[in-house]
């Protein structure tokens, strides 16, 4: 039982630490990005650049041919309609089983760019960027269940749609964004920002301060690392409270005189104590490895 608790705490500590480490890596990546105040400055910066340059830029979403969304009526550069269904199927015993599914009804996208008062930069591969879908605006609309059934691939035993919700998600025209990605300037002077060859493509809402985001991420990472160390320490104490009394009892048996009739029983106890010592050694080694990993990469 105590071994199980120790392993659970140790595993939880490792998972939490890895989460903190990933957040720290994200903060380090943002630190490496070149801050660009305006797009005219970016054009000048890329003039004689031969190596890939990861930048952090801010501006508003624009397009030369935006699309008008059917249900919300707003203008945007990306739109998708989805439906969430709860439907029933017949079970083997004749009862009704509930299932849920989500599927795409419609998708549209047009070329778009980020712009400020000094210029514009084309955005490529936005749908695959981290944070892109977090910046979409969502609108609920009504679609008759009968219409959804026509588009829905009915599973075996399908009876009827029990519940349904339809929503439209839009990347609005004029929305302020901060993007971190690789900036490129082509021979015709056009600027493009895309997914870096080695790194992340990130979208943030509004004119976000990259330095503030870095500070927040570092605080979150540090908190998770400290929490993982605390869990490891608690697990070690729990395991030690179980094993140490057994080891002390083993030492006492080693020093006590036993009769010939008690030797067999003593040997059995020694074997169990030896197993306890081995378990303790394993637990101690496991704890030390986790602590070394945490302190070495902190």
C-alpha atoms as an extended CHARMM CRD file, in Angstrom:
* protein
*
       298  EXT
         1         1  UNK       CA              0.0000000000        0.0000000000        0.0000000000  PROA      1               0.0000000000
         2         2  UNK       CA              2.7240000000        2.4550000000        1.0050000000  PROA      2               0.0000000000
         3         3  UNK       CA              4.7580000000        1.5180000000       -2.0680000000  PROA      3               0.0000000000
         4         4  UNK       CA              1.7310000000        2.3310000000       -4.2250000000  PROA      4               0.0000000000
         5         5  UNK       CA              1.2140000000        5.7170000000       -2.5370000000  PROA      5               0.0000000000
         6         6  UNK       CA              4.9100000000        6.5220000000       -2.9550000000  PROA      6               0.0000000000
         7         7  UNK       CA              4.9110000000        5.5920000000       -6.6350000000  PROA      7               0.0000000000
         8         8  UNK       CA              1.7180000000        7.6250000000       -7.2410000000  PROA      8               0.0000000000
         9         9  UNK       CA              3.2340000000       10.6960000000       -5.5900000000  PROA      9               0.0000000000
        10        10  UNK       CA              6.5070000000       10.2240000000       -7.4570000000  PROA      10              0.0000000000
        11        11  UNK       CA              4.7160000000        9.8230000000      -10.7890000000  PROA      11              0.0000000000
        12        12  UNK       CA              2.5430000000       12.8890000000      -10.1240000000  PROA      12              0.0000000000
        13        13  UNK       CA              5.6640000000       14.8870000000       -9.2400000000  PROA      13              0.0000000000
        14        14  UNK       CA              7.3340000000       13.8420000000      -12.4970000000  PROA      14              0.0000000000
        15        15  UNK       CA              4.2700000000       14.7580000000      -14.5970000000  PROA      15              0.0000000000
        16        16  UNK       CA              3.8910000000       18.1580000000      -12.8950000000  PROA      16              0.0000000000
        17        17  UNK       CA              7.5970000000       18.8410000000      -13.3280000000  PROA      17              0.0000000000
        18        18  UNK       CA              7.4320000000       18.0290000000      -17.0440000000  PROA      18              0.0000000000
        19        19  UNK       CA              4.5170000000       20.4540000000      -17.3710000000  PROA      19              0.0000000000
        20        20  UNK       CA              6.5790000000       23.1500000000      -15.6950000000  PROA      20              0.0000000000
        21        21  UNK       CA              9.5500000000       22.3540000000      -17.9070000000  PROA      21              0.0000000000
        22        22  UNK       CA              7.4430000000       22.7250000000      -21.0680000000  PROA      22              0.0000000000
        23        23  UNK       CA              6.1960000000       26.1170000000      -19.8600000000  PROA      23              0.0000000000
        24        24  UNK       CA              9.8040000000       27.1360000000      -19.1670000000  PROA      24              0.0000000000
        25        25  UNK       CA             10.8130000000       26.1030000000      -22.7040000000  PROA      25              0.0000000000
        26        26  UNK       CA              7.9980000000       28.2350000000      -24.0870000000  PROA      26              0.0000000000
        27        27  UNK       CA              9.2280000000       31.2280000000      -22.0690000000  PROA      27              0.0000000000
        28        28  UNK       CA             12.7960000000       30.6990000000      -23.3110000000  PROA      28              0.0000000000
        29        29  UNK       CA             11.5250000000       30.5430000000      -26.8970000000  PROA      29              0.0000000000
        30        30  UNK       CA              9.6370000000       33.8250000000      -26.4880000000  PROA      30              0.0000000000
        31        31  UNK       CA             12.7980000000       35.4050000000      -25.0620000000  PROA      31              0.0000000000
        32        32  UNK       CA             14.6480000000       34.4940000000      -28.2460000000  PROA      32              0.0000000000
        33        33  UNK       CA             12.0710000000       36.2660000000      -30.4710000000  PROA      33              0.0000000000
        34        34  UNK       CA             13.0510000000       39.6910000000      -31.8220000000  PROA      34              0.0000000000
        35        35  UNK       CA             10.5740000000       42.3800000000      -30.7590000000  PROA      35              0.0000000000
        36        36  UNK       CA              9.3720000000       44.4780000000      -33.6790000000  PROA      36              0.0000000000
        37        37  UNK       CA              7.7200000000       47.8360000000      -32.9650000000  PROA      37              0.0000000000
        38        38  UNK       CA              6.3040000000       48.3760000000      -36.4520000000  PROA      38              0.0000000000
        39        39  UNK       CA              6.2120000000       46.5710000000      -39.7890000000  PROA      39              0.0000000000
        40        40  UNK       CA              8.3200000000       49.1880000000      -41.5470000000  PROA      40              0.0000000000
        41        41  UNK       CA             11.0930000000       48.4340000000      -39.0680000000  PROA      41              0.0000000000
        42        42  UNK       CA             10.6870000000       44.7190000000      -39.7750000000  PROA      42              0.0000000000
        43        43  UNK       CA             11.1370000000       45.2980000000      -43.5020000000  PROA      43              0.0000000000
        44        44  UNK       CA             14.3730000000       47.1440000000      -42.8390000000  PROA      44              0.0000000000
        45        45  UNK       CA             15.5000000000       44.4630000000      -40.3910000000  PROA      45              0.0000000000
        46        46  UNK       CA             15.0170000000       41.7050000000      -42.9930000000  PROA      46              0.0000000000
        47        47  UNK       CA             16.7220000000       43.6160000000      -45.8040000000  PROA      47              0.0000000000
        48        48  UNK       CA             20.0750000000       41.8350000000      -45.5550000000  PROA      48              0.0000000000
        49        49  UNK       CA             19.0530000000       38.9050000000      -43.3590000000  PROA      49              0.0000000000
        50        50  UNK       CA             20.1970000000       35.5050000000      -44.6180000000  PROA      50              0.0000000000
        51        51  UNK       CA             19.2550000000       33.3530000000      -41.5840000000  PROA      51              0.0000000000
        52        52  UNK       CA             15.7020000000       32.6690000000      -40.3450000000  PROA      52              0.0000000000
        53        53  UNK       CA             14.4650000000       35.3480000000      -37.9570000000  PROA      53              0.0000000000
        54        54  UNK       CA             11.8090000000       34.6540000000      -35.3180000000  PROA      54              0.0000000000
        55        55  UNK       CA              9.9250000000       37.8300000000      -34.4390000000  PROA      55              0.0000000000
        56        56  UNK       CA              7.0700000000       39.0370000000      -32.2400000000  PROA      56              0.0000000000
        57        57  UNK       CA              4.8180000000       41.4970000000      -34.0540000000  PROA      57              0.0000000000
        58        58  UNK       CA              1.4530000000       43.1220000000      -33.3630000000  PROA      58              0.0000000000
        59        59  UNK       CA             -1.2170000000       44.5060000000      -35.6720000000  PROA      59              0.0000000000
        60        60  UNK       CA             -4.7900000000       44.1370000000      -36.8780000000  PROA      60              0.0000000000
        61        61  UNK       CA             -6.2420000000       41.4050000000      -39.0560000000  PROA      61              0.0000000000
        62        62  UNK       CA             -6.8610000000       42.5500000000      -42.6310000000  PROA      62              0.0000000000
        63        63  UNK       CA             -7.7070000000       41.1060000000      -46.0440000000  PROA      63              0.0000000000
        64        64  UNK       CA             -8.1510000000       42.4380000000      -49.5670000000  PROA      64              0.0000000000
        65        65  UNK       CA            -11.1790000000       40.1710000000      -50.0740000000  PROA      65              0.0000000000
        66        66  UNK       CA            -12.7550000000       39.3030000000      -46.7010000000  PROA      66              0.0000000000
        67        67  UNK       CA            -15.7240000000       36.9670000000      -46.3740000000  PROA      67              0.0000000000
        68        68  UNK       CA            -19.0900000000       37.7750000000      -44.8190000000  PROA      68              0.0000000000
        69        69  UNK       CA            -20.3480000000       35.1270000000      -42.4030000000  PROA      69              0.0000000000
        70        70  UNK       CA            -23.8050000000       33.7810000000      -43.1120000000  PROA      70              0.0000000000
        71        71  UNK       CA            -25.2080000000       33.5790000000      -39.5720000000  PROA      71              0.0000000000
        72        72  UNK       CA            -23.4090000000       36.2970000000      -37.5920000000  PROA      72              0.0000000000
        73        73  UNK       CA            -23.2540000000       38.7440000000      -40.5080000000  PROA      73              0.0000000000
        74        74  UNK       CA            -19.7670000000       39.9450000000      -39.5540000000  PROA      74              0.0000000000
        75        75  UNK       CA            -16.7440000000       40.1720000000      -41.8310000000  PROA      75              0.0000000000
        76        76  UNK       CA            -13.7920000000       37.8690000000      -41.2760000000  PROA      76              0.0000000000
        77        77  UNK       CA            -10.9170000000       35.9510000000      -42.8360000000  PROA      77              0.0000000000
        78        78  UNK       CA            -11.7220000000       32.4920000000      -41.4650000000  PROA      78              0.0000000000
        79        79  UNK       CA            -15.0490000000       30.8410000000      -40.6950000000  PROA      79              0.0000000000
        80        80  UNK       CA            -16.2040000000       27.3820000000      -39.7350000000  PROA      80              0.0000000000
        81        81  UNK       CA            -19.5830000000       25.9790000000      -38.7660000000  PROA      81              0.0000000000
        82        82  UNK       CA            -19.8290000000       22.9670000000      -36.4790000000  PROA      82              0.0000000000
        83        83  UNK       CA            -22.6110000000       20.9410000000      -34.9140000000  PROA      83              0.0000000000
        84        84  UNK       CA            -22.5770000000       19.0690000000      -31.6070000000  PROA      84              0.0000000000
        85        85  UNK       CA            -25.0520000000       16.2180000000      -31.5160000000  PROA      85              0.0000000000
        86        86  UNK       CA            -26.4030000000       13.9520000000      -28.8370000000  PROA      86              0.0000000000
        87        87  UNK       CA            -28.1730000000       11.0430000000      -30.5110000000  PROA      87              0.0000000000
        88        88  UNK       CA            -29.6790000000        7.7290000000      -29.5180000000  PROA      88              0.0000000000
        89        89  UNK       CA            -29.1020000000        4.2000000000      -30.7820000000  PROA      89              0.0000000000
        90        90  UNK       CA            -30.8120000000        0.9440000000      -29.8620000000  PROA      90              0.0000000000
        91        91  UNK       CA            -28.8720000000       -1.3480000000      -27.5410000000  PROA      91              0.0000000000
        92        92  UNK       CA            -28.8740000000       -5.1390000000      -27.7880000000  PROA      92              0.0000000000
        93        93  UNK       CA            -31.4700000000       -5.2350000000      -25.0000000000  PROA      93              0.0000000000
        94        94  UNK       CA            -33.7790000000       -2.7840000000      -26.7130000000  PROA      94              0.0000000000
        95        95  UNK       CA            -32.8880000000        0.2460000000      -24.5900000000  PROA      95              0.0000000000
        96        96  UNK       CA            -31.7650000000        3.6400000000      -25.8250000000  PROA      96              0.0000000000
        97        97  UNK       CA            -28.0470000000        4.4250000000      -25.6680000000  PROA      97              0.0000000000
        98        98  UNK       CA            -26.8570000000        8.0560000000      -25.7420000000  PROA      98              0.0000000000
        99        99  UNK       CA            -23.8770000000        9.0750000000      -27.8700000000  PROA      99              0.0000000000
       100       100  UNK       CA            -22.3000000000       12.4180000000      -28.6890000000  PROA      100             0.0000000000
       101       101  UNK       CA            -20.4620000000       13.6170000000      -31.7810000000  PROA      101             0.0000000000
       102       102  UNK       CA            -19.1270000000       16.8270000000      -33.2880000000  PROA      102             0.0000000000
       103       103  UNK       CA            -18.6960000000       17.3940000000      -37.0020000000  PROA      103             0.0000000000
       104       104  UNK       CA            -17.8520000000       20.1760000000      -39.4210000000  PROA      104             0.0000000000
       105       105  UNK       CA            -20.6920000000       21.6670000000      -41.4410000000  PROA      105             0.0000000000
       106       106  UNK       CA            -18.8360000000       24.3280000000      -43.4130000000  PROA      106             0.0000000000
       107       107  UNK       CA            -15.4000000000       25.9150000000      -43.6500000000  PROA      107             0.0000000000
       108       108  UNK       CA            -14.1640000000       29.0110000000      -45.5010000000  PROA      108             0.0000000000
       109       109  UNK       CA            -10.8580000000       30.8760000000      -45.4290000000  PROA      109             0.0000000000
       110       110  UNK       CA             -9.3330000000       33.7310000000      -47.4600000000  PROA      110             0.0000000000
       111       111  UNK       CA             -5.7520000000       35.0520000000      -47.6540000000  PROA      111             0.0000000000
       112       112  UNK       CA             -5.1310000000       37.6010000000      -44.9130000000  PROA      112             0.0000000000
       113       113  UNK       CA             -2.4580000000       39.7620000000      -43.3660000000  PROA      113             0.0000000000
       114       114  UNK       CA             -1.5280000000       41.6380000000      -40.2170000000  PROA      114             0.0000000000
       115       115  UNK       CA             -1.2310000000       45.4080000000      -40.6440000000  PROA      115             0.0000000000
       116       116  UNK       CA             -0.3640000000       48.5600000000      -38.7730000000  PROA      116             0.0000000000
       117       117  UNK       CA              0.0170000000       52.2000000000      -39.8040000000  PROA      117             0.0000000000
       118       118  UNK       CA              3.4200000000       51.4860000000      -41.3990000000  PROA      118             0.0000000000
       119       119  UNK       CA              2.7770000000       48.3550000000      -43.4790000000  PROA      119             0.0000000000
       120       120  UNK       CA              1.4490000000       44.8110000000      -43.6500000000  PROA      120             0.0000000000
       121       121  UNK       CA              2.7180000000       41.2360000000      -43.4270000000  PROA      121             0.0000000000
       122       122  UNK       CA              1.0000000000       38.1840000000      -44.9480000000  PROA      122             0.0000000000
       123       123  UNK       CA              0.1570000000       35.3600000000      -42.5390000000  PROA      123             0.0000000000
       124       124  UNK       CA              0.6350000000       31.7980000000      -43.8420000000  PROA      124             0.0000000000
       125       125  UNK       CA             -0.5280000000       28.5730000000      -42.1510000000  PROA      125             0.0000000000
       126       126  UNK       CA             -2.4160000000       30.3500000000      -39.3820000000  PROA      126             0.0000000000
       127       127  UNK       CA             -4.7390000000       27.4050000000      -38.6620000000  PROA      127             0.0000000000
       128       128  UNK       CA             -1.8050000000       25.3450000000      -37.4270000000  PROA      128             0.0000000000
       129       129  UNK       CA             -0.5510000000       28.0170000000      -35.0020000000  PROA      129             0.0000000000
       130       130  UNK       CA             -0.7860000000       27.6030000000      -31.2580000000  PROA      130             0.0000000000
       131       131  UNK       CA             -3.5690000000       29.8270000000      -29.9380000000  PROA      131             0.0000000000
       132       132  UNK       CA             -5.2660000000       30.4040000000      -33.3010000000  PROA      132             0.0000000000
       133       133  UNK       CA             -8.5740000000       28.7630000000      -32.3370000000  PROA      133             0.0000000000
       134       134  UNK       CA             -8.5040000000       30.4950000000      -28.9420000000  PROA      134             0.0000000000
       135       135  UNK       CA             -8.8430000000       33.8210000000      -30.7600000000  PROA      135             0.0000000000
       136       136  UNK       CA            -11.9480000000       32.9390000000      -32.7610000000  PROA      136             0.0000000000
       137       137  UNK       CA            -15.2820000000       34.5190000000      -31.9000000000  PROA      137             0.0000000000
       138       138  UNK       CA            -18.1550000000       32.0820000000      -31.4990000000  PROA      138             0.0000000000
       139       139  UNK       CA            -21.8080000000       32.5700000000      -32.4590000000  PROA      139             0.0000000000
       140       140  UNK       CA            -24.6420000000       30.1080000000      -31.8430000000  PROA      140             0.0000000000
       141       141  UNK       CA            -27.2220000000       29.5790000000      -34.5900000000  PROA      141             0.0000000000
       142       142  UNK       CA            -30.2700000000       27.3850000000      -35.0910000000  PROA      142             0.0000000000
       143       143  UNK       CA            -30.3280000000       24.5310000000      -37.5720000000  PROA      143             0.0000000000
       144       144  UNK       CA            -33.3430000000       22.1710000000      -37.7260000000  PROA      144             0.0000000000
       145       145  UNK       CA            -32.5870000000       18.6250000000      -36.6430000000  PROA      145             0.0000000000
       146       146  UNK       CA            -34.0950000000       17.3650000000      -39.9090000000  PROA      146             0.0000000000
       147       147  UNK       CA            -31.4220000000       19.2850000000      -41.8590000000  PROA      147             0.0000000000
       148       148  UNK       CA            -28.6420000000       17.9130000000      -39.6800000000  PROA      148             0.0000000000
       149       149  UNK       CA            -29.8630000000       14.3570000000      -40.1970000000  PROA      149             0.0000000000
       150       150  UNK       CA            -29.3420000000       14.7840000000      -43.9520000000  PROA      150             0.0000000000
       151       151  UNK       CA            -25.6850000000       15.6830000000      -43.3470000000  PROA      151             0.0000000000
       152       152  UNK       CA            -25.1360000000       13.2150000000      -40.5270000000  PROA      152             0.0000000000
       153       153  UNK       CA            -23.7550000000        9.7530000000      -41.3360000000  PROA      153             0.0000000000
       154       154  UNK       CA            -26.1390000000        7.5800000000      -39.3430000000  PROA      154             0.0000000000
       155       155  UNK       CA            -24.4720000000        4.8660000000      -37.2410000000  PROA      155             0.0000000000
       156       156  UNK       CA            -25.9240000000        1.3770000000      -37.0230000000  PROA      156             0.0000000000
       157       157  UNK       CA            -29.0040000000        1.3260000000      -34.8160000000  PROA      157             0.0000000000
       158       158  UNK       CA            -29.5650000000        5.1010000000      -35.0980000000  PROA      158             0.0000000000
       159       159  UNK       CA            -32.9250000000        6.2170000000      -33.6870000000  PROA      159             0.0000000000
       160       160  UNK       CA            -33.0210000000       10.0170000000      -33.4430000000  PROA      160             0.0000000000
       161       161  UNK       CA            -31.1660000000       13.1810000000      -32.4800000000  PROA      161             0.0000000000
       162       162  UNK       CA            -31.8130000000       13.9430000000      -28.8020000000  PROA      162             0.0000000000
       163       163  UNK       CA            -29.9860000000       17.2770000000      -28.5460000000  PROA      163             0.0000000000
       164       164  UNK       CA            -28.1140000000       19.4900000000      -30.9810000000  PROA      164             0.0000000000
       165       165  UNK       CA            -26.1720000000       22.7460000000      -30.9090000000  PROA      165             0.0000000000
       166       166  UNK       CA            -24.7690000000       24.5970000000      -33.9080000000  PROA      166             0.0000000000
       167       167  UNK       CA            -22.1420000000       27.3070000000      -33.7440000000  PROA      167             0.0000000000
       168       168  UNK       CA            -20.1480000000       29.4900000000      -36.0800000000  PROA      168             0.0000000000
       169       169  UNK       CA            -16.5390000000       30.4470000000      -35.2430000000  PROA      169             0.0000000000
       170       170  UNK       CA            -14.9940000000       33.4690000000      -36.9440000000  PROA      170             0.0000000000
       171       171  UNK       CA            -11.5890000000       35.1260000000      -37.1540000000  PROA      171             0.0000000000
       172       172  UNK       CA            -12.7930000000       38.7300000000      -37.2910000000  PROA      172             0.0000000000
       173       173  UNK       CA            -11.5750000000       41.4110000000      -39.6160000000  PROA      173             0.0000000000
       174       174  UNK       CA             -9.8070000000       44.1590000000      -37.6710000000  PROA      174             0.0000000000
       175       175  UNK       CA             -9.0560000000       41.9910000000      -34.6440000000  PROA      175             0.0000000000
       176       176  UNK       CA             -5.8060000000       43.0060000000      -32.8710000000  PROA      176             0.0000000000
       177       177  UNK       CA             -3.2670000000       40.1720000000      -32.5980000000  PROA      177             0.0000000000
       178       178  UNK       CA              0.2880000000       39.5140000000      -31.5240000000  PROA      178             0.0000000000
       179       179  UNK       CA              2.0400000000       36.8000000000      -33.5450000000  PROA      179             0.0000000000
       180       180  UNK       CA              5.3270000000       35.0340000000      -32.8650000000  PROA      180             0.0000000000
       181       181  UNK       CA              6.7710000000       33.2740000000      -35.9180000000  PROA      181             0.0000000000
       182       182  UNK       CA              9.4260000000       33.2870000000      -38.6290000000  PROA      182             0.0000000000
       183       183  UNK       CA              9.4610000000       36.4410000000      -40.7590000000  PROA      183             0.0000000000
       184       184  UNK       CA             10.5970000000       36.3250000000      -44.3880000000  PROA      184             0.0000000000
       185       185  UNK       CA             11.0260000000       39.0520000000      -47.0060000000  PROA      185             0.0000000000
       186       186  UNK       CA             10.7000000000       37.9520000000      -50.6400000000  PROA      186             0.0000000000
       187       187  UNK       CA             12.5010000000       39.4690000000      -53.6150000000  PROA      187             0.0000000000
       188       188  UNK       CA              9.3660000000       41.4340000000      -54.5770000000  PROA      188             0.0000000000
       189       189  UNK       CA              9.3970000000       43.1200000000      -51.1520000000  PROA      189             0.0000000000
       190       190  UNK       CA              6.4350000000       41.1690000000      -49.7120000000  PROA      190             0.0000000000
       191       191  UNK       CA              6.6460000000       40.2490000000      -46.0190000000  PROA      191             0.0000000000
       192       192  UNK       CA              5.4360000000       36.8680000000      -44.7490000000  PROA      192             0.0000000000
       193       193  UNK       CA              5.2010000000       35.3910000000      -41.2530000000  PROA      193             0.0000000000
       194       194  UNK       CA              4.8940000000       31.6170000000      -40.9570000000  PROA      194             0.0000000000
       195       195  UNK       CA              5.6560000000       28.6060000000      -38.7870000000  PROA      195             0.0000000000
       196       196  UNK       CA              9.3960000000       28.5190000000      -37.9360000000  PROA      196             0.0000000000
       197       197  UNK       CA             11.4670000000       25.5900000000      -39.1450000000  PROA      197             0.0000000000
       198       198  UNK       CA             12.5540000000       24.9420000000      -35.5660000000  PROA      198             0.0000000000
       199       199  UNK       CA             10.1110000000       26.4660000000      -33.1320000000  PROA      199             0.0000000000
       200       200  UNK       CA              6.4800000000       27.3200000000      -32.4370000000  PROA      200             0.0000000000
       201       201  UNK       CA              4.0280000000       29.4970000000      -34.3330000000  PROA      201             0.0000000000
       202       202  UNK       CA              2.0220000000       31.3980000000      -31.6710000000  PROA      202             0.0000000000
       203       203  UNK       CA             -1.0190000000       33.6840000000      -31.6290000000  PROA      203             0.0000000000
       204       204  UNK       CA             -1.9320000000       35.9580000000      -28.7060000000  PROA      204             0.0000000000
       205       205  UNK       CA             -4.9800000000       38.1400000000      -28.2570000000  PROA      205             0.0000000000
       206       206  UNK       CA             -4.5660000000       41.9050000000      -28.6160000000  PROA      206             0.0000000000
       207       207  UNK       CA             -1.4070000000       43.9840000000      -28.4630000000  PROA      207             0.0000000000
       208       208  UNK       CA              0.1530000000       41.6630000000      -25.9140000000  PROA      208             0.0000000000
       209       209  UNK       CA              3.4240000000       42.5010000000      -24.1800000000  PROA      209             0.0000000000
       210       210  UNK       CA              5.8150000000       39.6280000000      -24.8530000000  PROA      210             0.0000000000
       211       211  UNK       CA              7.8770000000       40.5220000000      -21.7770000000  PROA      211             0.0000000000
       212       212  UNK       CA              4.7870000000       40.2880000000      -19.5470000000  PROA      212             0.0000000000
       213       213  UNK       CA              3.9190000000       36.9000000000      -21.0670000000  PROA      213             0.0000000000
       214       214  UNK       CA              7.4690000000       35.6730000000      -20.4210000000  PROA      214             0.0000000000
       215       215  UNK       CA              7.2910000000       36.8140000000      -16.7870000000  PROA      215             0.0000000000
       216       216  UNK       CA              3.9420000000       35.0590000000      -16.2990000000  PROA      216             0.0000000000
       217       217  UNK       CA              5.1750000000       31.8170000000      -17.8840000000  PROA      217             0.0000000000
       218       218  UNK       CA              8.3310000000       31.8120000000      -15.7610000000  PROA      218             0.0000000000
       219       219  UNK       CA              6.2500000000       32.2660000000      -12.5970000000  PROA      219             0.0000000000
       220       220  UNK       CA              3.9800000000       29.3670000000      -13.5810000000  PROA      220             0.0000000000
       221       221  UNK       CA              6.9580000000       27.1520000000      -14.3880000000  PROA      221             0.0000000000
       222       222  UNK       CA              8.6780000000       27.9030000000      -11.0800000000  PROA      222             0.0000000000
       223       223  UNK       CA              5.4730000000       27.2070000000       -9.1150000000  PROA      223             0.0000000000
       224       224  UNK       CA              5.0440000000       23.8110000000      -10.7990000000  PROA      224             0.0000000000
       225       225  UNK       CA              8.6920000000       22.8530000000      -10.1690000000  PROA      225             0.0000000000
       226       226  UNK       CA              8.4220000000       23.7330000000       -6.4690000000  PROA      226             0.0000000000
       227       227  UNK       CA              5.1650000000       21.7950000000       -6.2010000000  PROA      227             0.0000000000
       228       228  UNK       CA              6.7570000000       18.7220000000       -7.8140000000  PROA      228             0.0000000000
       229       229  UNK       CA              9.6660000000       18.8930000000       -5.3280000000  PROA      229             0.0000000000
       230       230  UNK       CA              7.1810000000       19.1140000000       -2.4460000000  PROA      230             0.0000000000
       231       231  UNK       CA              5.2840000000       16.0510000000       -3.7330000000  PROA      231             0.0000000000
       232       232  UNK       CA              8.5410000000       14.1150000000       -4.0200000000  PROA      232             0.0000000000
       233       233  UNK       CA              9.4610000000       15.0300000000       -0.4390000000  PROA      233             0.0000000000
       234       234  UNK       CA              6.0300000000       13.9870000000        0.8640000000  PROA      234             0.0000000000
       235       235  UNK       CA              6.2690000000       10.6740000000       -0.9870000000  PROA      235             0.0000000000
       236       236  UNK       CA              9.6870000000       10.0240000000        0.5040000000  PROA      236             0.0000000000
       237       237  UNK       CA              8.4600000000       10.7340000000        4.0400000000  PROA      237             0.0000000000
       238       238  UNK       CA              5.4380000000        8.4560000000        3.5720000000  PROA      238             0.0000000000
       239       239  UNK       CA              7.6150000000        5.6350000000        2.2960000000  PROA      239             0.0000000000
       240       240  UNK       CA             10.2540000000        6.1480000000        5.0030000000  PROA      240             0.0000000000
       241       241  UNK       CA              7.5960000000        6.0560000000        7.7530000000  PROA      241             0.0000000000
       242       242  UNK       CA              6.6330000000        2.5940000000        6.5060000000  PROA      242             0.0000000000
       243       243  UNK       CA             10.0730000000        1.0940000000        5.8940000000  PROA      243             0.0000000000
       244       244  UNK       CA             12.1820000000        2.5200000000        8.7270000000  PROA      244             0.0000000000
       245       245  UNK       CA             10.3610000000        0.6610000000       11.5530000000  PROA      245             0.0000000000
       246       246  UNK       CA             10.9020000000       -2.6200000000        9.6800000000  PROA      246             0.0000000000
       247       247  UNK       CA             14.6130000000       -1.9210000000        9.2810000000  PROA      247             0.0000000000
       248       248  UNK       CA             14.9500000000       -1.0290000000       12.9630000000  PROA      248             0.0000000000
       249       249  UNK       CA             13.2260000000       -4.2790000000       13.8600000000  PROA      249             0.0000000000
       250       250  UNK       CA             15.6550000000       -6.1680000000       11.6160000000  PROA      250             0.0000000000
       251       251  UNK       CA             18.6300000000       -4.5910000000       13.3580000000  PROA      251             0.0000000000
       252       252  UNK       CA             17.1540000000       -5.5390000000       16.7420000000  PROA      252             0.0000000000
       253       253  UNK       CA             16.8170000000       -9.1710000000       15.6430000000  PROA      253             0.0000000000
       254       254  UNK       CA             20.4480000000       -9.1930000000       14.5120000000  PROA      254             0.0000000000
       255       255  UNK       CA             21.6090000000       -8.1770000000       17.9870000000  PROA      255             0.0000000000
       256       256  UNK       CA             19.2870000000      -10.4420000000       20.0230000000  PROA      256             0.0000000000
       257       257  UNK       CA             20.1580000000      -14.0090000000       20.9920000000  PROA      257             0.0000000000
       258       258  UNK       CA             17.7920000000      -16.6240000000       19.6160000000  PROA      258             0.0000000000
       259       259  UNK       CA             17.2630000000      -20.2570000000       20.5230000000  PROA      259             0.0000000000
       260       260  UNK       CA             17.6500000000      -23.0980000000       18.0520000000  PROA      260             0.0000000000
       261       261  UNK       CA             13.8740000000      -23.4150000000       17.8100000000  PROA      261             0.0000000000
       262       262  UNK       CA             13.5500000000      -19.7350000000       16.9130000000  PROA      262             0.0000000000
       263       263  UNK       CA             16.2150000000      -19.6990000000       14.2000000000  PROA      263             0.0000000000
       264       264  UNK       CA             13.8980000000      -20.8190000000       11.4010000000  PROA      264             0.0000000000
       265       265  UNK       CA             11.3620000000      -18.1480000000       12.3180000000  PROA      265             0.0000000000
       266       266  UNK       CA             14.1440000000      -15.5740000000       12.6390000000  PROA      266             0.0000000000
       267       267  UNK       CA             15.5070000000      -16.4630000000        9.2180000000  PROA      267             0.0000000000
       268       268  UNK       CA             12.0470000000      -15.9360000000        7.7420000000  PROA      268             0.0000000000
       269       269  UNK       CA             11.8310000000      -12.5550000000        9.4210000000  PROA      269             0.0000000000
       270       270  UNK       CA             15.3130000000      -11.6900000000        8.2130000000  PROA      270             0.0000000000
       271       271  UNK       CA             14.2110000000      -12.4470000000        4.6600000000  PROA      271             0.0000000000
       272       272  UNK       CA             11.2240000000      -10.1380000000        5.0040000000  PROA      272             0.0000000000
       273       273  UNK       CA             13.4100000000       -7.4730000000        6.5930000000  PROA      273             0.0000000000
       274       274  UNK       CA             15.8980000000       -7.8570000000        3.7740000000  PROA      274             0.0000000000
       275       275  UNK       CA             13.0810000000       -7.3070000000        1.3140000000  PROA      275             0.0000000000
       276       276  UNK       CA             12.0370000000       -4.1950000000        3.2410000000  PROA      276             0.0000000000
       277       277  UNK       CA             15.6010000000       -2.9090000000        3.1060000000  PROA      277             0.0000000000
       278       278  UNK       CA             15.6960000000       -3.5380000000       -0.6330000000  PROA      278             0.0000000000
       279       279  UNK       CA             12.3900000000       -1.6970000000       -1.0650000000  PROA      279             0.0000000000
       280       280  UNK       CA             13.7260000000        1.1830000000        0.9940000000  PROA      280             0.0000000000
       281       281  UNK       CA             16.8760000000        1.3250000000       -1.0970000000  PROA      281             0.0000000000
       282       282  UNK       CA             14.7620000000        1.3360000000       -4.2520000000  PROA      282             0.0000000000
       283       283  UNK       CA             12.5680000000        4.1340000000       -2.9030000000  PROA      283             0.0000000000
       284       284  UNK       CA             15.5900000000        6.1650000000       -1.8390000000  PROA      284             0.0000000000
       285       285  UNK       CA             17.2500000000        5.7600000000       -5.2460000000  PROA      285             0.0000000000
       286       286  UNK       CA             14.0240000000        6.6730000000       -7.0300000000  PROA      286             0.0000000000
       287       287  UNK       CA             13.6350000000        9.8050000000       -4.8970000000  PROA      287             0.0000000000
       288       288  UNK       CA             17.2610000000       10.8240000000       -5.4030000000  PROA      288             0.0000000000
       289       289  UNK       CA             16.9460000000       10.4600000000       -9.1740000000  PROA      289             0.0000000000
       290       290  UNK       CA             13.8540000000       12.7030000000       -9.2580000000  PROA      290             0.0000000000
       291       291  UNK       CA             15.5000000000       15.3280000000       -7.0200000000  PROA      291             0.0000000000
       292       292  UNK       CA             18.6920000000       15.2920000000       -9.1140000000  PROA      292             0.0000000000
       293       293  UNK       CA             16.6330000000       15.7360000000      -12.2740000000  PROA      293             0.0000000000
       294       294  UNK       CA             14.6770000000       18.6220000000      -10.7570000000  PROA      294             0.0000000000
       295       295  UNK       CA             17.7000000000       20.4370000000       -9.3580000000  PROA      295             0.0000000000
       296       296  UNK       CA             19.8570000000       19.8220000000      -12.4280000000  PROA      296             0.0000000000
       297       297  UNK       CA             17.3480000000       21.3060000000      -14.8830000000  PROA      297             0.0000000000
       298       298  UNK       CA             15.9330000000       24.0280000000      -12.6680000000  PROA      298             0.0000000000
